[in-house]
Amino acid sequence: MLVIGGCSMVSDSDEGQVSGVLGYNPGDRSWKELPRLLKARSGPDFTVAVVAGDVLAIGGFRDTDGMTEEIYWVTSVERYNRHSRCWEAIASLDRSLSCSAATVVQV
């Protein structure tokens, strides 16, 4: 299981988007930090899907500095390649999306 991005309390009164990724190992009940996203994203405003064993992080939004209410919508898509163990940018969306859903189908 992976926990990807989201918001974190950086102090008692501030929230900020994070680019961190945590992996859970049910065998020994432990969490491990994995490579960070290229861009911080906040959920539930971005979408995650698994395609051919690779994890995709799609769209969403982030704030500009973690301290203000200025936000911008993210059109980028990132893929976590489990073989190289790194995030890489792939083709961006042609528009920003928020609160979307994804599924994998064979066409």
Residue frames as qw, qx, qy, qz and C-alpha x, y, z in Angstrom:
[[0.000, 0.890, 0.455, 0.000, 0.00, 0.00, 0.00],
 [0.410, 0.182, -0.002, 0.894, 1.16, 3.53, -0.78],
 [0.082, -0.862, -0.386, 0.319, 0.15, 6.84, 0.81],
 [0.503, 0.280, 0.296, 0.762, 0.84, 9.61, -1.71],
 [0.058, 0.421, 0.119, 0.897, 0.90, 13.40, -1.26],
 [0.387, -0.693, -0.608, 0.001, -1.87, 15.16, 0.66],
 [0.102, -0.823, 0.115, -0.547, -1.80, 17.84, 3.35],
 [0.685, -0.179, -0.535, 0.462, 0.23, 17.89, 6.52],
 [0.335, -0.934, -0.120, -0.022, 0.15, 20.10, 9.58],
 [0.624, 0.427, -0.263, 0.599, 3.45, 21.99, 9.46],
 [0.063, 0.186, -0.515, 0.834, 2.62, 23.88, 12.68],
 [0.120, 0.355, 0.790, -0.484, -0.36, 24.20, 15.00],
 [0.345, 0.647, 0.305, -0.608, -2.14, 26.59, 12.62],
 [0.327, 0.600, -0.455, -0.571, -0.78, 25.95, 9.09],
 [0.852, 0.163, 0.498, -0.008, -1.45, 23.24, 6.54],
 [0.176, 0.679, -0.509, -0.498, 0.65, 22.55, 3.48],
 [0.922, 0.316, -0.113, -0.191, 0.69, 20.12, 0.58],
 [0.515, -0.559, 0.631, 0.154, 3.34, 17.44, 0.71],
 [0.619, 0.521, -0.502, -0.305, 5.19, 15.51, -1.96],
 [0.248, -0.405, 0.858, -0.193, 6.06, 12.63, 0.35],
 [0.804, 0.055, -0.454, -0.379, 5.23, 9.00, -0.39],
 [0.411, -0.411, 0.741, -0.336, 5.03, 6.28, 2.25],
 [0.653, 0.112, -0.685, -0.303, 4.95, 2.53, 1.58],
 [0.676, -0.395, 0.420, -0.460, 3.41, 0.06, 4.03],
 [0.402, 0.257, -0.877, -0.049, 4.81, -3.45, 4.53],
 [0.772, -0.374, -0.043, -0.513, 2.07, -5.62, 6.11],
 [0.833, 0.071, -0.516, 0.184, 4.59, -8.41, 6.78],
 [0.521, -0.099, -0.496, 0.687, 6.43, -6.48, 9.48],
 [0.165, -0.863, -0.476, 0.046, 3.81, -3.73, 9.97],
 [0.420, -0.484, 0.051, 0.766, 6.23, -0.96, 9.06],
 [0.385, 0.903, 0.175, -0.080, 6.16, 2.25, 7.01],
 [0.637, -0.176, 0.291, 0.692, 9.03, 3.29, 4.75],
 [0.200, 0.792, -0.043, -0.575, 9.65, 6.60, 3.00],
 [0.708, 0.335, 0.498, 0.372, 9.79, 6.23, -0.78],
 [0.319, 0.064, 0.252, 0.912, 10.97, 8.73, -3.41],
 [0.151, 0.550, 0.370, -0.733, 8.99, 11.99, -3.30],
 [0.488, 0.733, 0.467, 0.080, 6.63, 13.21, -6.02],
 [0.456, 0.249, 0.172, 0.837, 8.14, 15.76, -8.40],
 [0.183, -0.408, -0.050, -0.893, 5.29, 18.16, -7.45],
 [0.125, 0.137, 0.772, -0.608, 3.37, 18.27, -4.18],
 [0.368, -0.282, -0.589, -0.661, -0.33, 17.47, -4.68],
 [0.325, -0.080, 0.592, -0.733, -3.29, 17.66, -2.36],
 [0.254, -0.239, -0.891, -0.292, -6.05, 15.08, -2.15],
 [0.659, 0.243, 0.710, 0.045, -8.81, 14.26, -2.68],
 [0.372, 0.805, -0.014, -0.461, -8.19, 16.69, -5.51],
 [0.255, 0.560, -0.707, -0.347, -5.74, 14.51, -7.43],
 [0.947, 0.084, -0.017, -0.309, -6.20, 11.03, -8.82],
 [0.225, -0.517, 0.822, 0.078, -4.04, 7.92, -8.41],
 [0.922, 0.240, -0.013, -0.304, -4.20, 4.87, -10.68],
 [0.516, -0.409, 0.715, 0.235, -2.07, 1.78, -11.32],
 [0.750, 0.591, -0.103, -0.279, -1.30, 1.01, -14.97],
 [0.827, 0.387, -0.376, 0.159, 0.90, -1.96, -15.93],
 [0.789, -0.293, -0.336, 0.423, 2.31, -2.03, -12.40],
 [0.325, 0.167, -0.126, 0.922, 3.30, 1.65, -12.40],
 [0.112, -0.702, -0.568, 0.414, 1.54, 4.19, -10.15],
 [0.218, 0.497, 0.285, 0.790, 0.24, 7.42, -11.77],
 [0.128, -0.583, -0.437, 0.672, -0.42, 10.67, -9.87],
 [0.225, 0.481, 0.573, 0.624, -2.76, 12.80, -12.01],
 [0.097, -0.707, -0.278, -0.644, -3.71, 16.50, -11.76],
 [0.525, -0.574, -0.504, 0.375, -4.90, 18.04, -8.49],
 [0.049, 0.922, 0.000, 0.385, -3.91, 21.32, -6.88],
 [0.677, -0.211, -0.336, 0.620, -1.22, 22.77, -4.67],
 [0.135, -0.970, -0.135, 0.148, -0.66, 26.04, -2.87],
 [0.491, 0.799, -0.212, 0.274, 2.17, 28.33, -3.85],
 [0.215, 0.598, -0.588, 0.501, 4.15, 28.38, -0.62],
 [0.539, -0.216, -0.786, 0.213, 2.34, 26.25, 1.98],
 [0.209, -0.280, -0.507, 0.788, 1.50, 29.31, 4.05],
 [0.277, 0.222, -0.015, -0.935, -1.05, 31.31, 2.02],
 [0.624, 0.368, 0.604, -0.332, -4.38, 30.54, 0.43],
 [0.430, 0.632, -0.390, -0.513, -3.03, 31.04, -3.10],
 [0.718, -0.031, 0.693, 0.049, -3.44, 27.80, -5.05],
 [0.402, 0.496, -0.483, -0.599, -2.93, 26.65, -8.59],
 [0.927, 0.137, 0.232, -0.259, -4.27, 23.64, -10.45],
 [0.321, -0.480, 0.756, 0.308, -1.77, 21.02, -11.54],
 [0.788, 0.446, -0.133, -0.404, -2.01, 19.60, -15.07],
 [0.206, 0.556, -0.805, -0.035, 1.05, 17.39, -14.75],
 [0.968, -0.117, -0.062, -0.211, 1.01, 13.60, -14.55],
 [0.055, -0.655, 0.746, -0.106, 3.77, 11.61, -12.85],
 [0.929, 0.023, -0.334, -0.156, 4.57, 7.91, -13.02],
 [0.478, -0.625, 0.606, -0.114, 6.33, 5.93, -10.29],
 [0.737, 0.381, -0.545, -0.123, 8.40, 3.33, -12.07],
 [0.834, -0.495, 0.192, -0.147, 8.75, 0.42, -9.65],
 [0.920, 0.174, -0.031, 0.351, 11.80, -0.93, -11.50],
 [0.437, 0.501, -0.183, 0.724, 13.84, 2.30, -11.41],
 [0.446, -0.580, -0.544, 0.411, 12.18, 3.34, -8.10],
 [0.162, -0.243, -0.032, 0.956, 11.70, 6.95, -9.16],
 [0.347, 0.745, 0.461, -0.334, 8.95, 9.37, -10.21],
 [0.305, -0.061, 0.483, 0.819, 9.08, 10.72, -13.75],
 [0.381, 0.488, 0.126, -0.775, 6.97, 13.27, -15.60],
 [0.361, 0.260, 0.810, 0.381, 4.85, 11.90, -18.44],
 [0.031, 0.419, 0.467, 0.778, 2.46, 13.69, -20.83],
 [0.103, 0.169, 0.456, -0.868, 0.55, 16.46, -19.02],
 [0.261, 0.624, 0.726, -0.126, -3.21, 16.84, -19.21],
 [0.228, 0.415, 0.356, 0.806, -4.53, 19.43, -21.67],
 [0.339, -0.663, -0.082, -0.663, -6.59, 20.95, -18.81],
 [0.058, -0.294, 0.752, -0.587, -6.54, 20.85, -15.04],
 [0.649, -0.328, -0.605, -0.325, -8.72, 18.28, -13.26],
 [0.163, -0.327, 0.635, -0.681, -9.85, 18.07, -9.67],
 [0.592, -0.006, 0.600, -0.538, -11.80, 15.42, -7.72],
 [0.678, 0.339, -0.467, -0.455, -11.68, 13.05, -10.69],
 [0.818, -0.215, 0.517, -0.128, -11.64, 9.26, -10.67],
 [0.362, 0.555, -0.674, -0.326, -9.67, 6.77, -12.75],
 [0.866, -0.076, 0.474, -0.141, -9.92, 3.11, -13.63],
 [0.051, -0.451, 0.769, 0.450, -7.98, 0.84, -15.96],
 [0.805, 0.346, 0.371, -0.307, -9.77, -0.87, -18.85],
 [0.419, -0.131, 0.708, 0.552, -8.62, -2.75, -21.91],
 [0.471, 0.620, 0.062, -0.624, -9.81, -1.10, -25.11]]
